[in-house]
Amino acid sequence: MKYEQRDIVEINFLFPDGTSKPHPALIVSNNELQMDEGFIYLSMISSKAYHSQYNFELEDEMLTIPMVKKSYVKCQLLVGNVERDVIRKISRVKQPYFDRIVEKIKESIF
């Protein structure tokens, strides 16, 4: 397994209109699921703050490597992909902040 939960990776994100564009995304699925199913769940990251009620703002101290732009985890935008669709690893979210992001995802979706 090349990528793990909490990794921020670049992936071609498929949009509802059928287009795709490389975007950073946070791997939210656990490592066991990835190993068993070969499938990862990700939440898109964007520099746009649209729909702020669903955003989790990332700050430099939350990450192992700071993002180039101001970035927001889009907690309402989850996708499933396979590892081969990942272009590259960008950074990693530190555990206490990841736990907060998961809570925001739960609030946003459930």
C-alpha positions, 0 to 999 in steps of 0.5 A: 500500500503506497498511500495511507489514511491522512495522506493528501494526494493529487488525483483527477477529480470527476465532477458532476458534469463529466469533466475531471481536473487534478485536485488535492484530496485527503484520504479518509478511508482506513488502511485496512479497507484499502488493503482488503478492497483496493479502494480509497475514499477521499475528500476533495481539497480546494483553494475556493471557500465556496459553501463555507459551512462544509469547509475545514480550513487547513493551516500550515501547522496541521500538515507535514508539508504546507500547501502552496495555496490557502486550502479547504477540505470540502467535507461534503465532497467524497469520492471513491477511487483506486490507488492507481488513480493517485498522481502523487502524494503532496502532504499528510494531515497530523492526527489530532486535526484529521480527527476534527476533519472526520467530525466535520465530514460527519456533520456535513453528510449525516 
